[in-house]
Amino acid sequence: MKMQTSILKVKGLKKSFKRFQLGPFNFTVEQGIVVGLVGANGSGKSTLFRLLMNIMKEDAGEIHVFGEKRTGDEWKQKVGFAGEMLGAYDFLTIHEIKNLISYWYSTWNEEQFENMIKRYRIDTDEKYEKCSKGTKKKVDFIFTLCHNPSLLLLDEPTAGVDIVSQRKMKEDLIQFMDDGEKSILLATHTAEEINQLCDEIIVLDSGQIRHSFNKDEIYENFGRLWISHVTDTMKNHPNVIYCEQNPPQIITNHLETIENILKKEQITINQVQRLLMEEVLEYLIEY
Ligand SMILES: Nc1ncnc2c1ncn2[C@@H]1O[C@H](COP(=O)(O)OP(=O)(O)OP(=O)(O)O)[C@@H](O)[C@H]1O
């Protein structure tokens, strides 16, 4: 069995604003793993990325990247971050920004850049500020990948991107993960990206980590059961995340446990249904 290596380790990370508190956060992103970050608008995803990239200073906690505490800027050579980085240079053309970025990264891959520019049909003579929202997202994505990073931090990379390009981005991310050496932390609002790309899921709610799951656990454990009647024991059980009286049904995050209790309580199970990822995410975020 392969030893798990932490590419990103976050311990006791905290940040407070006047009206919002993030953390304390504790989580790891292991090598070869894609972690999906989901949560309602304003739950703290972008703030987390800003803290990870040192764009914003944490109030407390530690962030280790590639096994070491972040110091200086050297660690950024191996990290690809898509989100708000190009704002300061947006009066330049994409070609000019590329010249700056490629100078900074010792591992810049010009051939990959040229290929991706063609693949995503980007006009490099366009000023970044003049690009459409979706085109900016694609340009950010290309810059993120072309310096051969080992860790990608992607804040909703496909938001506002056309369907064809979304598919290409997903293909590029799957290829990026191909050698099993790299990792991604991906904030997303789409169940499809979770299904197709992620191994683990962290659910944020009002600045807190509400749930953290392996994706297979979700497929295995989450389900909807139509039952003869709902009792108070079922209503209040910690593994019941939602229940309805009419018609009597419950949503659980641990099918096996709940099926056993229903048997004990002599409640008849009429039907069991696995949940789709969309439904699971909705229940995790909403309830
Ligand atoms: N510099 C700041 N000063 C004060 N409050 C801030 C600052 N930055 C973020 N916040 C607050 O932190 C909270 C989380 O914002 P954040 O942008 O991280 O959410 P998000 O999960 O990325 O949302 P979305 O899904 O809409 O992108 C919000 O309430 C926001 O107002």
The ligand as a Gaussian input file, in Angstrom:
#p B3LYP/6-31G(d) Opt

LIG

0 1
 N      -11.560000      41.529000       3.738000
 C      -12.723000      41.222000       4.316000
 N      -13.267000      42.009000       5.266000
 C      -14.434000      41.700000       5.867000
 N      -15.152000      40.589000       5.572000
 C      -14.668000      39.764000       4.634000
 C      -13.433000      40.032000       3.947000
 N      -13.200000      39.012000       3.079000
 C      -14.244000      38.162000       3.200000
 N      -15.111000      38.613000       4.127000
 C      -16.357000      37.943000       4.544000
 O      -16.088000      36.566000       4.718000
 C      -17.238000      35.797000       4.365000
 C      -16.821000      34.665000       3.450000
 O      -16.535000      35.194000       2.164000
 P      -15.894000      34.281000       1.027000
 O      -15.666000      35.152000      -0.157000
 O      -14.721000      33.565000       1.581000
 O      -17.074000      33.228000       0.737000
 P      -17.180000      32.110000      -0.405000
 O      -17.531000      30.832000       0.284000
 O      -15.958000      32.100000      -1.256000
 O      -18.438000      32.619000      -1.232000
 P      -18.857000      32.377000      -2.799000
 O      -19.332000      30.954000      -2.914000
 O      -19.966000      33.351000      -2.991000
 O      -17.662000      32.676000      -3.646000
 C      -18.254000      36.762000       3.776000
 O      -19.216000      37.036000       4.741000
 C      -17.434000      38.000000       3.463000
 O      -18.211000      39.168000       3.600000

